[in-house]
Amino acid sequence: MSAPLDSDLMRSFLAVADSGSVTIAAARLFRTQSAVSLQIKRLEESLGQPLFTRQARGVVLTPRGEQLMPYARKVVALLDQAAIALREKPLAGPVRVGIPDEYSGTVLPRALAAFDERHEGVQVSVRVGHSTEQMKALEADEIDLAVIYDWDYVQEGEVLCIDPTVWVTSTTHQQHLRQPVPVAVYFKSAWSREFAEAGLTRQRIEWRPAWSCDMAGGFRVAVTNGMAVAPLSRSTIPAGCRELTAEDGFPIVDYARVILLRNPRGTSPAVEGMAAMLREAFAPLGVQQETLPVARL
């Protein structure tokens, strides 16, 4: 039976692979160059094959080294996640959070589930709805945190990210090439009229309402199945679909900020833990306010 791989050796392997240098990897790991070299040698002996090719200015991965990379990243990431989960102080108490429908099937489900699993003593309640509904719920003390869209850049709160709304079409059905263009619209929405629909009119795009609903999840269904093009947050574009660009004749609808609002009546460690989780979940989308103009169509 072969010996199991040592996770410490895997960390050294990743450090060398990412930096392309044993010397740089040693500095990052706060170890001597000889110690890191010895760890790489032990790992190669354990696997029975070389993982790096030594060159004059560093090292490069061999084919076997390339094969090991994704496994090493998964192992190290799981160990880091386990350490965080077991070392942090468990939270307890109720947390009520409101989120937009746009993110109920994309950015947040796994993050919310992970938070719920990590803190078994927390009773998480999620309210899915439009931004205006979330703000009313916050004022009525029905939720503790609310994630909303801010199209006019007037709402105070913590900016989680900027997630532009774009026109989306199915790569298979290409609804945007039809005349008139079939479009998904909201039943009752000032934003839909002032931003999405007005933008089409301004671009002199002949269009017709082909799909009407009140939730973004319905928009994703319409686009995926070839019923209509739809305005969706860029981060929520479904598989098999693509963003329509200015080259297609469809400009960006808006540069909405995603804002985190808090219940002014007070907070708790559990609520703050949820706020931190939301911040982490949206972090990959980025905040670039200085480079993004406010678009009113």
Secondary structure, DSSP 4 states (H G I P E B T S, - for coil): -PPPPPHHHHHHHHHHHHHT-HHHHHHHHTS-HHHHHHHHHHHHHHHTS--EEEETTEEEE-HHHHHHHHHHHHHHHHHHHHHHHHHSPPPEEEEEEEE-GGGTTTTSHHHHHHHHHH-TEEEEEEEE--HHHHHHHHHTTS-SEEEEEESSS---SEEEEE--EEEEEETTT-GGGSSSEEEEEESS-HHIIIIIIHHHHHTT--EEEEEEESSHHHHHHHHHTTS-BEEEEGGGPPTTEEE--GGGT----B-PEEEEEE-TT---HHHHHHHHHHHHHHGGG---GGG------
